[in-house]
Amino acid sequence: MMGAGMIPPFAVDEIDHTSPPPNRPEPGVTAAYGEYLTHTCKECHGDQLNGIPFGPPGQEVPSPNLTPGGRLASWSEQDFFTTLRTGVNPYGESLSDDMPWKYYGQMSDDELKAVWLYLQSLLPLDRVVRLPYI
């Protein structure tokens, strides 16, 4: 099914294993460290983290916009922590199983604060693509 394009390739197959790893800044509650911690988020949320089509060809749905131009604009830091730790957003919606929230939810409070600072530092962008059925 993967060869026929009916399901997307595994994330491990999409990673450029020849590229150098990102420079690791000093760990701390900083936007720079948050950016480092979110480098893999770009695979599903796009290079600017404002959402891209995700899913099998013909069945794509837009991944959430993580910039202040998306739904996170109305979230508090505590909403963000709770969402990643429980898998349920402030609107009572469960996160997709495609989102590795269970792993991100295991980050320390300082790591999550760094991620939050980074996301809040982004330009408030619109979603890259709007699918007609969303």
N, CA, C and O atoms as a printed pandas DataFrame, in Angstrom:
     atom_number atom_name residue_name chain_id  residue_number  x_coord  y_coord  z_coord
0              1         N          MET        A               1    0.825   -1.187    0.000
1              2        CA          MET        A               1    0.000    0.000    0.000
2              3         C          MET        A               1    0.872    1.255    0.000
3              4         O          MET        A               1    0.520    2.260   -0.617
4              5         N          MET        A               2    2.009    1.194    0.692
5              6        CA          MET        A               2    2.881    2.358    0.708
6              7         C          MET        A               2    3.450    2.613   -0.685
7              8         O          MET        A               2    3.516    3.758   -1.133
8              9         N          GLY        A               3    3.858    1.553   -1.362
9             10        CA          GLY        A               3    4.410    1.685   -2.701
10            11         C          GLY        A               3    3.410    2.248   -3.693
11            12         O          GLY        A               3    3.795    2.911   -4.656
12            13         N          ALA        A               4    2.133    1.992   -3.466
13            14        CA          ALA        A               4    1.085    2.510   -4.341
14            15         C          ALA        A               4    0.648    3.916   -3.935
15            16         O          ALA        A               4   -0.240    4.497   -4.558
16            17         N          GLY        A               5    1.271    4.457   -2.893
17            18        CA          GLY        A               5    0.920    5.810   -2.463
18            19         C          GLY        A               5   -0.361    5.880   -1.648
19            20         O          GLY        A               5   -0.929    6.958   -1.473
20            21         N          MET        A               6   -0.818    4.738   -1.150
21            22        CA          MET        A               6   -2.078    4.722   -0.406
22            23         C          MET        A               6   -1.885    5.096    1.060
23            24         O          MET        A               6   -2.832    5.519    1.723
24            25         N          ILE        A               7   -0.662    4.942    1.567
25            26        CA          ILE        A               7   -0.360    5.394    2.920
26            27         C          ILE        A               7    0.967    6.153    2.862
27            28         O          ILE        A               7    1.817    5.859    2.022
28            29         N          PRO        A               8    1.140    7.125    3.751
29            30        CA          PRO        A               8    2.388    7.888    3.695
30            31         C          PRO        A               8    3.563    7.053    4.171
31            32         O          PRO        A               8    3.382    6.082    4.905
32            33         N          PRO        A               9    4.780    7.430    3.752
33            34        CA          PRO        A               9    5.953    6.711    4.241
34            35         C          PRO        A               9    6.127    6.953    5.736
35            36         O          PRO        A               9    5.611    7.926    6.285
36            37         N          PHE        A              10    6.849    6.067    6.374
37            38        CA          PHE        A              10    7.139    6.242    7.786
38            39         C          PHE        A              10    8.024    7.471    7.961
39            40         O          PHE        A              10    8.829    7.787    7.085
40            41         N          ALA        A              11    7.880    8.154    9.073
41            42        CA          ALA        A              11    8.672    9.364    9.326
42            43         C          ALA        A              11   10.163    9.080    9.215
43            44         O          ALA        A              11   10.916    9.923    8.727
44            45         N          VAL        A              12   10.598    7.904    9.660
45            46        CA          VAL        A              12   12.020    7.579    9.596
46            47         C          VAL        A              12   12.519    7.568    8.150
47            48         O          VAL        A              12   13.690    7.854    7.902
48            49         N          ASP        A              13   11.647    7.244    7.196
49            50        CA          ASP        A              13   12.030    7.235    5.793
50            51         C          ASP        A              13   12.076    8.642    5.205
51            52         O          ASP        A              13   12.687    8.851    4.157
52            53         N          GLU        A              14   11.441    9.607    5.864
53            54        CA          GLU        A              14   11.401   10.983    5.388
54            55         C          GLU        A              14   12.584   11.807    5.894
55            56         O          GLU        A              14   12.870   12.872    5.347
56            57         N          ILE        A              15   13.258   11.341    6.908
57            58        CA          ILE        A              15   14.346   12.084    7.533
58            59         C          ILE        A              15   15.603   11.978    6.678
59            60         O          ILE        A              15   15.959   10.894    6.214
60            61         N          ASP        A              16   16.261   13.094    6.476
61            62        CA          ASP        A              16   17.540   13.102    5.770
62            63         C          ASP        A              16   18.622   12.693    6.767
63            64         O          ASP        A              16   19.085   13.509    7.564
64            65         N          HIS        A              17   19.019   11.427    6.715
65            66        CA          HIS        A              17   19.978   10.893    7.683
66            67         C          HIS        A              17   21.404   11.358    7.410
67            68         O          HIS        A              17   22.302   11.080    8.206
68            69         N          THR        A              18   21.629   12.059    6.302
69            70        CA          THR        A              18   22.962   12.561    5.994
70            71         C          THR        A              18   23.152   13.999    6.470
71            72         O          THR        A              18   24.279   14.493    6.494
72            73         N          SER        A              19   22.074   14.673    6.847
73            74        CA          SER        A              19   22.205   16.064    7.294
74            75         C          SER        A              19   22.757   16.107    8.713
75            76         O          SER        A              19   22.514   15.207    9.516
76            77         N          PRO        A              20   23.504   17.167    9.007
77            78        CA          PRO        A              20   24.059   17.257   10.367
78            79         C          PRO        A              20   22.944   17.551   11.368
79            80         O          PRO        A              20   21.950   18.190   11.021
80            81         N          PRO        A              21   23.104   17.090   12.603
81            82        CA          PRO        A              21   22.079   17.384   13.612
82            83         C          PRO        A              21   22.059   18.884   13.896
83            84         O          PRO        A              21   23.060   19.570   13.690
84            85         N          PRO        A              22   20.926   19.388   14.366
85            86        CA          PRO        A              22   20.877   20.818   14.686
86            87         C          PRO        A              22   21.810   21.133   15.849
87            88         O          PRO        A              22   22.052   20.291   16.714
88            89         N          ASN        A              23   22.327   22.355   15.854
89            90        CA          ASN        A              23   23.171   22.778   16.972
90            91         C          ASN        A              23   22.330   22.814   18.233
91            92         O          ASN        A              23   21.220   23.347   18.240
92            93         N          ARG        A              24   22.857   22.254   19.276
93            94        CA          ARG        A              24   22.128   22.192   20.539
94            95         C          ARG        A              24   22.506   23.389   21.399
95            96         O          ARG        A              24   23.650   23.509   21.838
96            97         N          PRO        A              25   21.544   24.274   21.638
97            98        CA          PRO        A              25   21.841   25.385   22.536
98            99         C          PRO        A              25   21.886   24.901   23.980
99           100         O          PRO        A              25   21.481   23.779   24.285
100          101         N          GLU        A              26   22.367   25.731   24.831
101          102        CA          GLU        A              26   22.397   25.417   26.262
102          103         C          GLU        A              26   20.967   25.156   26.734
103          104         O          GLU        A              26   20.090   25.986   26.491
104          105         N          PRO        A              27   20.704   24.025   27.403
105          106        CA          PRO        A              27   19.357   23.777   27.917
106          107         C          PRO        A              27   18.927   24.887   28.885
107          108         O          PRO        A              27   19.717   25.354   29.706
108          109         N          GLY        A              28   17.690   25.286   28.772
109          110        CA          GLY        A              28   17.154   26.312   29.653
110          111         C          GLY        A              28   15.794   26.768   29.167
111          112         O          GLY        A              28   15.322   26.336   28.115
112          113         N          VAL        A              29   15.182   27.623   29.920
113          114        CA          VAL        A              29   13.852   28.139   29.564
114          115         C          VAL        A              29   14.057   29.318   28.612
115          116         O          VAL        A              29   13.919   30.481   28.990
116          117         N          THR        A              30   14.392   28.976   27.355
117          118        CA          THR        A              30   14.624   29.990   26.328
118          119         C          THR        A              30   13.944   29.563   25.038
119          120         O          THR        A              30   13.722   28.377   24.793
120          121         N          ALA        A              31   13.620   30.555   24.219
121          122        CA          ALA        A              31   13.030   30.263   22.916
122          123         C          ALA        A              31   14.014   29.475   22.046
123          124         O          ALA        A              31   13.597   28.617   21.268
124          125         N          ALA        A              32   15.294   29.753   22.168
125          126        CA          ALA        A              32   16.304   29.035   21.375
126          127         C          ALA        A              32   16.296   27.542   21.705
127          128         O          ALA        A              32   16.379   26.701   20.810
128          129         N          TYR        A              33   16.196   27.222   22.988
129          130        CA          TYR        A              33   16.154   25.809   23.370
130          131         C          TYR        A              33   14.817   25.202   22.946
131          132         O          TYR        A              33   14.770   24.037   22.548
132          133         N          GLY        A              34   13.746   25.959   23.023
133          134        CA          GLY        A              34   12.443   25.488   22.558
134          135         C          GLY        A              34   12.458   25.180   21.071
135          136         O          GLY        A              34   11.860   24.201   20.626
136          137         N          GLU        A              35   13.147   26.024   20.302
137          138        CA          GLU        A              35   13.263   25.766   18.865
138          139         C          GLU        A              35   13.996   24.456   18.624
139          140         O          GLU        A              35   13.594   23.662   17.774
140          141         N          TYR        A              36   15.055   24.232   19.363
141          142        CA          TYR        A              36   15.807   22.988   19.247
142          143         C          TYR        A              36   14.919   21.783   19.570
143          144         O          TYR        A              36   14.958   20.774   18.865
144          145         N          LEU        A              37   14.128   21.889   20.625
145          146        CA          LEU        A              37   13.271   20.772   21.035
146          147         C          LEU        A              37   12.159   20.491   20.027
147          148         O          LEU        A              37   11.620   19.384   20.003
148          149         N          THR        A              38   11.809   21.463   19.204
149          150        CA          THR        A              38   10.703   21.292   18.258
150          151         C          THR        A              38   11.163   21.020   16.825
151          152         O          THR        A              38   10.340   21.050   15.910
152          153         N          HIS        A              39   12.429   20.760   16.608
153          154        CA          HIS        A              39   12.886   20.587   15.223
154          155         C          HIS        A              39   12.166   19.450   14.499
155          156         O          HIS        A              39   11.982   19.532   13.285
156          157         N          THR        A              40   11.756   18.399   15.197
157          158        CA          THR        A              40   11.042   17.312   14.521
158          159         C          THR        A              40    9.579   17.659   14.244
159          160         O          THR        A              40    8.934   16.991   13.436
160          161         N          CYS        A              41    9.051   18.681   14.892
161          162        CA          CYS        A              41    7.644   19.076   14.675
162          163         C          CYS        A              41    7.403   19.546   13.238
163          164         O          CYS        A              41    6.280   19.490   12.736
164          165         N          LYS        A              42    8.474   20.008   12.586
165          166        CA          LYS        A              42    8.349   20.538   11.229
166          167         C          LYS        A              42    7.965   19.457   10.220
167          168         O          LYS        A              42    7.441   19.765    9.149
168          169         N          GLU        A              43    8.223   18.201   10.557
169          170        CA          GLU        A              43    7.867   17.110    9.652
170          171         C          GLU        A              43    6.362   17.077    9.397
171          172         O          GLU        A              43    5.933   16.799    8.277
172          173         N          CYS        A              44    5.571   17.352   10.405
173          174        CA          CYS        A              44    4.112   17.282   10.271
174          175         C          CYS        A              44    3.442   18.656   10.238
175          176         O          CYS        A              44    2.374   18.809    9.646
176          177         N          HIS        A              45    4.062   19.654   10.869
177          178        CA          HIS        A              45    3.443   20.978   10.961
178          179         C          HIS        A              45    4.032   21.977    9.971
179          180         O          HIS        A              45    3.584   23.123    9.916
180          181         N          GLY        A              46    5.025   21.564    9.190
181          182        CA          GLY        A              46    5.622   22.423    8.172
182          183         C          GLY        A              46    6.811   23.214    8.690
183          184         O          GLY        A              46    7.009   23.351    9.897
184          185         N          ASP        A              47    7.603   23.732    7.753
185          186        CA          ASP        A              47    8.827   24.450    8.098
186          187         C          ASP        A              47    8.589   25.664    8.984
187          188         O          ASP        A              47    9.444   26.026    9.792
188          189         N          GLN        A              48    7.418   26.296    8.832
189          190        CA          GLN        A              48    7.108   27.478    9.646
190          191         C          GLN        A              48    6.110   27.161   10.766
191          192         O          GLN        A              48    5.631   28.058   11.460
192          193         N          LEU        A              49    5.809   25.875   10.928
193          194        CA          LEU        A              49    4.903   25.372   11.966
194          195         C          LEU        A              49    3.485   25.909   11.852
195          196         O          LEU        A              49    2.753   25.954   12.841
196          197         N          ASN        A              50    3.097   26.316   10.652
197          198        CA          ASN        A              50    1.735   26.827   10.474
198          199         C          ASN        A              50    0.818   25.840    9.762
199          200         O          ASN        A              50   -0.195   26.233    9.184
200          201         N          GLY        A              51    1.167   24.577    9.805
201          202        CA          GLY        A              51    0.286   23.531    9.296
202          203         C          GLY        A              51    0.500   23.223    7.829
203          204         O          GLY        A              51    0.684   24.122    7.008
204          205         N          ILE        A              52    0.473   21.936    7.512
205          206        CA          ILE        A              52    0.577   21.458    6.140
206          207         C          ILE        A              52   -0.366   20.267    5.989
207          208         O          ILE        A              52   -0.807   19.704    6.991
208          209         N          PRO        A              53   -0.683   19.872    4.752
209          210        CA          PRO        A              53   -1.510   18.671    4.577
210          211         C          PRO        A              53   -0.787   17.456    5.148
211          212         O          PRO        A              53    0.414   17.284    4.942
212          213         N          PHE        A              54   -1.521   16.626    5.859
213          214        CA          PHE        A              54   -0.934   15.457    6.506
214          215         C          PHE        A              54   -1.865   14.281    6.306
215          216         O          PHE        A              54   -3.078   14.404    6.476
216          217         N          GLY        A              55   -1.302   13.144    5.945
217          218        CA          GLY        A              55   -2.086   11.929    5.784
218          219         C          GLY        A              55   -1.892   11.308    4.423
219          220         O          GLY        A              55   -1.139   11.827    3.599
220          221         N          PRO        A              56   -2.571   10.191    4.182
221          222        CA          PRO        A              56   -2.438    9.495    2.895
222          223         C          PRO        A              56   -2.922   10.379    1.743
223          224         O          PRO        A              56   -3.815   11.205    1.928
224          225         N          PRO        A              57   -2.334   10.206    0.559
225          226        CA          PRO        A              57   -2.760   10.982   -0.607
226          227         C          PRO        A              57   -4.269   10.881   -0.830
227          228         O          PRO        A              57   -4.843    9.792   -0.820
228          229         N          GLY        A              58   -4.891   12.035   -1.029
229          230        CA          GLY        A              58   -6.331   12.096   -1.237
230          231         C          GLY        A              58   -7.126   12.118    0.060
231          232         O          GLY        A              58   -8.334   12.350    0.044
232          233         N          GLN        A              59   -6.457   11.879    1.181
233          234        CA          GLN        A              59   -7.123   11.881    2.489
234          235         C          GLN        A              59   -6.432   12.836    3.460
235          236         O          GLN        A              59   -6.622   12.740    4.673
236          237         N          GLU        A              60   -5.630   13.757    2.921
237          238        CA          GLU        A              60   -4.885   14.666    3.777
238          239         C          GLU        A              60   -5.825   15.580    4.564
239          240         O          GLU        A              60   -6.887   15.981    4.088
240          241         N          VAL        A              61   -5.405   15.879    5.746
241          242        CA          VAL        A              61   -6.051   16.902    6.565
242          243         C          VAL        A              61   -4.951   17.860    6.987
243          244         O          VAL        A              61   -3.796   17.451    7.105
244          245         N          PRO        A              62   -5.278   19.117    7.216
245          246        CA          PRO        A              62   -4.212   20.041    7.615
246          247         C          PRO        A              62   -3.781   19.786    9.053
247          248         O          PRO        A              62   -4.611   19.616    9.946
248          249         N          SER        A              63   -2.492   19.764    9.255
249          250        CA          SER        A              63   -1.994   19.663   10.627
250          251         C          SER        A              63   -2.215   21.024   11.288
251          252         O          SER        A              63   -2.266   22.042   10.598
252          253         N          PRO        A              64   -2.344   21.051   12.597
253          254        CA          PRO        A              64   -2.607   22.317   13.276
254          255         C          PRO        A              64   -1.509   23.369   13.075
255          256         O          PRO        A              64   -0.325   23.052   12.965
256          257         N          ASN        A              65   -1.938   24.599   13.035
257          258        CA          ASN        A              65   -1.064   25.758   12.973
258          259         C          ASN        A              65   -0.587   26.034   14.399
259          260         O          ASN        A              65   -1.397   26.339   15.274
260          261         N          LEU        A              66    0.712   25.929   14.634
261          262        CA          LEU        A              66    1.263   26.122   15.973
262          263         C          LEU        A              66    1.764   27.543   16.217
263          264         O          LEU        A              66    2.285   27.840   17.292
264          265         N          THR        A              67    1.609   28.421   15.229
265          266        CA          THR        A              67    2.041   29.809   15.414
266          267         C          THR        A              67    0.940   30.588   16.143
267          268         O          THR        A              67   -0.178   30.090   16.274
268          269         N          PRO        A              68    1.239   31.796   16.615
269          270        CA          PRO        A              68    0.198   32.615   17.240
270          271         C          PRO        A              68   -0.942   32.993   16.279
271          272         O          PRO        A              68   -1.911   33.625   16.700
272          273         N          GLY        A              69   -0.840   32.620   15.015
273          274        CA          GLY        A              69   -1.922   32.837   14.062
274          275         C          GLY        A              69   -2.935   31.707   14.061
275          276         O          GLY        A              69   -3.958   31.792   13.381
276          277         N          GLY        A              70   -2.667   30.655   14.810
277          278        CA          GLY        A              70   -3.557   29.501   14.894
278          279         C          GLY        A              70   -4.321   29.486   16.204
279          280         O          GLY        A              70   -4.408   30.494   16.904
280          281         N          ARG        A              71   -4.869   28.330   16.518
281          282        CA          ARG        A              71   -5.698   28.195   17.722
282          283         C          ARG        A              71   -4.915   28.412   19.013
283          284         O          ARG        A              71   -5.496   28.771   20.037
284          285         N          LEU        A              72   -3.605   28.198   18.972
285          286        CA          LEU        A              72   -2.811   28.400   20.176
286          287         C          LEU        A              72   -2.808   29.855   20.629
287          288         O          LEU        A              72   -2.416   30.145   21.759
288          289         N          ALA        A              73   -3.236   30.770   19.771
289          290        CA          ALA        A              73   -3.269   32.193   20.136
290          291         C          ALA        A              73   -4.152   32.442   21.350
291          292         O          ALA        A              73   -3.914   33.376   22.116
292          293         N          SER        A              74   -5.164   31.613   21.524
293          294        CA          SER        A              74   -6.080   31.822   22.649
294          295         C          SER        A              74   -5.746   30.923   23.847
295          296         O          SER        A              74   -6.462   30.935   24.848
296          297         N          TRP        A              75   -4.675   30.154   23.748
297          298        CA          TRP        A              75   -4.302   29.249   24.826
298          299         C          TRP        A              75   -3.387   29.957   25.822
299          300         O          TRP        A              75   -2.659   30.886   25.470
300          301         N          SER        A              76   -3.440   29.505   27.055
301          302        CA          SER        A              76   -2.468   29.930   28.063
302          303         C          SER        A              76   -1.337   28.903   28.088
303          304         O          SER        A              76   -1.437   27.829   27.496
304          305         N          GLU        A              77   -0.279   29.254   28.776
305          306        CA          GLU        A              77    0.816   28.296   28.942
306          307         C          GLU        A              77    0.296   27.032   29.634
307          308         O          GLU        A              77    0.695   25.923   29.280
308          309         N          GLN        A              78   -0.576   27.197   30.602
309          310        CA          GLN        A              78   -1.131   26.040   31.309
310          311         C          GLN        A              78   -1.982   25.186   30.375
311          312         O          GLN        A              78   -1.955   23.959   30.474
312          313         N          ASP        A              79   -2.740   25.811   29.463
313          314        CA          ASP        A              79   -3.504   25.060   28.465
314          315         C          ASP        A              79   -2.569   24.185   27.626
315          316         O          ASP        A              79   -2.868   23.024   27.347
316          317         N          PHE        A              80   -1.439   24.760   27.233
317          318        CA          PHE        A              80   -0.449   24.049   26.429
318          319         C          PHE        A              80    0.102   22.844   27.198
319          320         O          PHE        A              80    0.164   21.736   26.664
320          321         N          PHE        A              81    0.502   23.068   28.456
321          322        CA          PHE        A              81    1.018   21.976   29.291
322          323         C          PHE        A              81   -0.026   20.872   29.436
323          324         O          PHE        A              81    0.275   19.693   29.247
324          325         N          THR        A              82   -1.234   21.255   29.767
325          326        CA          THR        A              82   -2.305   20.275   30.000
326          327         C          THR        A              82   -2.599   19.479   28.736
327          328         O          THR        A              82   -2.803   18.267   28.795
328          329         N          THR        A              83   -2.622   20.159   27.594
329          330        CA          THR        A              83   -2.892   19.475   26.328
330          331         C          THR        A              83   -1.835   18.414   26.046
331          332         O          THR        A              83   -2.166   17.286   25.679
332          333         N          LEU        A              84   -0.561   18.772   26.217
333          334        CA          LEU        A              84    0.496   17.804   25.934
334          335         C          LEU        A              84    0.580   16.708   26.990
335          336         O          LEU        A              84    1.078   15.619   26.703
336          337         N          ARG        A              85    0.116   16.965   28.171
337          338        CA          ARG        A              85    0.187   15.940   29.214
338          339         C          ARG        A              85   -1.039   15.038   29.236
339          340         O          ARG        A              85   -0.961   13.911   29.724
340          341         N          THR        A              86   -2.176   15.512   28.715
341          342        CA          THR        A              86   -3.397   14.699   28.748
342          343         C          THR        A              86   -3.871   14.250   27.372
343          344         O          THR        A              86   -4.632   13.288   27.265
344          345         N          GLY        A              87   -3.432   14.933   26.322
345          346        CA          GLY        A              87   -3.899   14.607   24.976
346          347         C          GLY        A              87   -5.259   15.198   24.652
347          348         O          GLY        A              87   -5.872   14.828   23.651
348          349         N          VAL        A              88   -5.738   16.109   25.484
349          350        CA          VAL        A              88   -7.033   16.766   25.256
350          351         C          VAL        A              88   -6.799   18.272   25.280
351          352         O          VAL        A              88   -6.240   18.803   26.240
352          353         N          ASN        A              89   -7.232   18.968   24.208
353          354        CA          ASN        A              89   -7.001   20.413   24.135
354          355         C          ASN        A              89   -8.057   21.191   24.931
355          356         O          ASN        A              89   -9.011   20.591   25.428
356          357         N          PRO        A              90   -7.905   22.503   25.059
357          358        CA          PRO        A              90   -8.854   23.293   25.852
358          359         C          PRO        A              90  -10.299   23.257   25.339
359          360         O          PRO        A              90  -11.219   23.649   26.057
360          361         N          TYR        A              91  -10.501   22.793   24.116
361          362        CA          TYR        A              91  -11.847   22.707   23.543
362          363         C          TYR        A              91  -12.475   21.339   23.793
363          364         O          TYR        A              91  -13.582   21.064   23.329
364          365         N          GLY        A              92  -11.761   20.478   24.531
365          366        CA          GLY        A              92  -12.267   19.147   24.838
366          367         C          GLY        A              92  -12.031   18.137   23.732
367          368         O          GLY        A              92  -12.585   17.038   23.771
368          369         N          GLU        A              93  -11.214   18.489   22.742
369          370        CA          GLU        A              93  -10.928   17.596   21.617
370          371         C          GLU        A              93   -9.669   16.785   21.909
371          372         O          GLU        A              93   -8.676   17.314   22.408
372          373         N          SER        A              94   -9.727   15.506   21.592
373          374        CA          SER        A              94   -8.557   14.642   21.763
374          375         C          SER        A              94   -7.577   14.865   20.626
375          376         O          SER        A              94   -7.976   15.037   19.474
376          377         N          LEU        A              95   -6.298   14.862   20.954
377          378        CA          LEU        A              95   -5.276   14.978   19.923
378          379         C          LEU        A              95   -5.214   13.682   19.133
379          380         O          LEU        A              95   -5.494   12.604   19.657
380          381         N          SER        A              96   -4.848   13.802   17.884
381          382        CA          SER        A              96   -4.699   12.646   17.013
382          383         C          SER        A              96   -3.622   11.724   17.549
383          384         O          SER        A              96   -2.646   12.173   18.150
384          385         N          ASP        A              97   -3.806   10.433   17.326
385          386        CA          ASP        A              97   -2.770    9.470   17.701
386          387         C          ASP        A              97   -1.514    9.651   16.848
387          388         O          ASP        A              97   -0.446    9.149   17.198
388          389         N          ASP        A              98   -1.642   10.379   15.713
389          390        CA          ASP        A              98   -0.468   10.670   14.887
390          391         C          ASP        A              98    0.460   11.663   15.578
391          392         O          ASP        A              98    1.652   11.718   15.276
392          393         N          MET        A              99   -0.084   12.443   16.501
393          394        CA          MET        A              99    0.703   13.417   17.254
394          395         C          MET        A              99    1.339   12.714   18.451
395          396         O          MET        A              99    0.626   12.144   19.277
396          397         N          PRO        A             100    2.669   12.746   18.559
397          398        CA          PRO        A             100    3.325   12.038   19.664
398          399         C          PRO        A             100    3.250   12.796   20.991
399          400         O          PRO        A             100    4.265   12.972   21.666
400          401         N          TRP        A             101    2.069   13.236   21.357
401          402        CA          TRP        A             101    1.888   14.035   22.575
402          403         C          TRP        A             101    2.309   13.275   23.831
403          404         O          TRP        A             101    2.756   13.877   24.807
404          405         N          LYS        A             102    2.165   11.950   23.800
405          406        CA          LYS        A             102    2.543   11.173   24.987
406          407         C          LYS        A             102    4.033   11.328   25.302
407          408         O          LYS        A             102    4.432   11.290   26.466
408          409         N          TYR        A             103    4.843   11.501   24.273
409          410        CA          TYR        A             103    6.277   11.671   24.469
410          411         C          TYR        A             103    6.601   13.118   24.834
411          412         O          TYR        A             103    7.389   13.370   25.746
412          413         N          TYR        A             104    5.994   14.064   24.123
413          414        CA          TYR        A             104    6.220   15.472   24.443
414          415         C          TYR        A             104    5.686   15.798   25.834
415          416         O          TYR        A             104    6.247   16.645   26.530
416          417         N          GLY        A             105    4.620   15.141   26.240
417          418        CA          GLY        A             105    4.055   15.363   27.558
418          419         C          GLY        A             105    4.956   14.902   28.687
419          420         O          GLY        A             105    4.728   15.254   29.845
420          421         N          GLN        A             106    5.985   14.112   28.364
421          422        CA          GLN        A             106    6.934   13.656   29.377
422          423         C          GLN        A             106    8.094   14.634   29.566
423          424         O          GLN        A             106    8.971   14.419   30.403
424          425         N          MET        A             107    8.086   15.708   28.778
425          426        CA          MET        A             107    9.130   16.717   28.955
426          427         C          MET        A             107    8.986   17.358   30.333
427          428         O          MET        A             107    7.906   17.365   30.922
428          429         N          SER        A             108   10.073   17.885   30.821
429          430        CA          SER        A             108   10.042   18.593   32.098
430          431         C          SER        A             108    9.272   19.905   31.927
431          432         O          SER        A             108    9.045   20.360   30.806
432          433         N          ASP        A             109    8.881   20.497   33.038
433          434        CA          ASP        A             109    8.206   21.802   32.973
434          435         C          ASP        A             109    9.085   22.831   32.267
435          436         O          ASP        A             109    8.584   23.617   31.462
436          437         N          ASP        A             110   10.382   22.839   32.555
437          438        CA          ASP        A             110   11.279   23.799   31.910
438          439         C          ASP        A             110   11.357   23.572   30.403
439          440         O          ASP        A             110   11.396   24.533   29.635
440          441         N          GLU        A             111   11.381   22.313   29.975
441          442        CA          GLU        A             111   11.413   22.029   28.529
442          443         C          GLU        A             111   10.117   22.493   27.862
443          444         O          GLU        A             111   10.150   23.107   26.796
444          445         N          LEU        A             112    8.983   22.200   28.488
445          446        CA          LEU        A             112    7.710   22.653   27.920
446          447         C          LEU        A             112    7.615   24.174   27.911
447          448         O          LEU        A             112    7.062   24.751   26.974
448          449         N          LYS        A             113    8.141   24.825   28.931
449          450        CA          LYS        A             113    8.156   26.297   28.948
450          451         C          LYS        A             113    8.996   26.827   27.794
451          452         O          LYS        A             113    8.622   27.809   27.152
452          453         N          ALA        A             114   10.129   26.184   27.525
453          454        CA          ALA        A             114   10.989   26.595   26.415
454          455         C          ALA        A             114   10.256   26.429   25.080
455          456         O          ALA        A             114   10.327   27.308   24.221
456          457         N          VAL        A             115    9.563   25.322   24.907
457          458        CA          VAL        A             115    8.788   25.106   23.677
458          459         C          VAL        A             115    7.698   26.171   23.557
459          460         O          VAL        A             115    7.494   26.742   22.486
460          461         N          TRP        A             116    7.010   26.430   24.652
461          462        CA          TRP        A             116    5.950   27.449   24.652
462          463         C          TRP        A             116    6.523   28.819   24.268
463          464         O          TRP        A             116    5.936   29.529   23.451
464          465         N          LEU        A             117    7.658   29.186   24.850
465          466        CA          LEU        A             117    8.293   30.473   24.518
466          467         C          LEU        A             117    8.635   30.545   23.031
467          468         O          LEU        A             117    8.425   31.573   22.387
468          469         N          TYR        A             118    9.154   29.460   22.502
469          470        CA          TYR        A             118    9.496   29.445   21.081
470          471         C          TYR        A             118    8.245   29.608   20.215
471          472         O          TYR        A             118    8.233   30.422   19.292
472          473         N          LEU        A             119    7.205   28.845   20.507
473          474        CA          LEU        A             119    5.986   28.943   19.700
474          475         C          LEU        A             119    5.385   30.346   19.784
475          476         O          LEU        A             119    4.869   30.861   18.793
476          477         N          GLN        A             120    5.451   30.959   20.954
477          478        CA          GLN        A             120    4.917   32.308   21.124
478          479         C          GLN        A             120    5.775   33.356   20.412
479          480         O          GLN        A             120    5.297   34.456   20.136
480          481         N          SER        A             121    7.034   33.030   20.112
481          482        CA          SER        A             121    7.928   33.975   19.434
482          483         C          SER        A             121    7.750   33.967   17.919
483          484         O          SER        A             121    8.277   34.839   17.228
484          485         N          LEU        A             122    7.012   32.990   17.401
485          486        CA          LEU        A             122    6.830   32.880   15.947
486          487         C          LEU        A             122    5.891   33.962   15.427
487          488         O          LEU        A             122    5.044   34.474   16.159
488          489         N          LEU        A             123    6.054   34.296   14.165
489          490        CA          LEU        A             123    5.113   35.220   13.524
490          491         C          LEU        A             123    3.742   34.570   13.474
491          492         O          LEU        A             123    3.651   33.366   13.235
492          493         N          PRO        A             124    2.673   35.324   13.691
493          494        CA          PRO        A             124    1.322   34.750   13.612
494          495         C          PRO        A             124    0.914   34.532   12.155
495          496         O          PRO        A             124    0.368   35.425   11.508
496          497         N          LEU        A             125    1.187   33.347   11.661
497          498        CA          LEU        A             125    0.923   33.013   10.264
498          499         C          LEU        A             125   -0.434   32.334   10.104
499          500         O          LEU        A             125   -0.941   31.697   11.028
500          501         N          ASP        A             126   -1.011   32.486    8.907
501          502        CA          ASP        A             126   -2.196   31.713    8.553
502          503         C          ASP        A             126   -1.744   30.300    8.225
503          504         O          ASP        A             126   -0.562   30.052    7.988
504          505         N          ARG        A             127   -2.696   29.381    8.214
505          506        CA          ARG        A             127   -2.406   28.006    7.822
506          507         C          ARG        A             127   -1.976   28.008    6.361
507          508         O          ARG        A             127   -2.492   28.781    5.554
508          509         N          VAL        A             128   -1.029   27.140    6.029
509          510        CA          VAL        A             128   -0.497   27.061    4.671
510          511         C          VAL        A             128   -1.582   26.697    3.671
511          512         O          VAL        A             128   -1.680   27.314    2.610
512          513         N          VAL        A             129   -2.381   25.724    3.991
513          514        CA          VAL        A             129   -3.365   25.241    3.031
514          515         C          VAL        A             129   -4.714   25.088    3.735
515          516         O          VAL        A             129   -4.798   24.658    4.885
516          517         N          ARG        A             130   -5.717   25.438    3.033
517          518        CA          ARG        A             130   -7.076   25.246    3.558
518          519         C          ARG        A             130   -7.757   24.218    2.651
519          520         O          ARG        A             130   -7.981   24.462    1.466
520          521         N          LEU        A             131   -8.070   23.092    3.226
521          522        CA          LEU        A             131   -8.745   22.052    2.454
522          523         C          LEU        A             131  -10.247   22.350    2.466
523          524         O          LEU        A             131  -10.765   22.835    3.471
524          525         N          PRO        A             132  -10.946   22.071    1.378
525          526        CA          PRO        A             132  -12.343   22.466    1.281
526          527         C          PRO        A             132  -13.255   21.818    2.311
527          528         O          PRO        A             132  -14.314   22.370    2.610
528          529         N          TYR        A             133  -12.890   20.682    2.859
529          530        CA          TYR        A             133  -13.773   19.995    3.792
530          531         C          TYR        A             133  -13.422   20.289    5.244
531          532         O          TYR        A             133  -13.983   19.659    6.140
532          533         N          ILE        A             134  -12.527   21.209    5.504
533          534        CA          ILE        A             134  -12.156   21.550    6.886
534          535         C          ILE        A             134  -12.734   22.898    7.242
535          536         O          ILE        A             134  -12.542   23.376    8.360
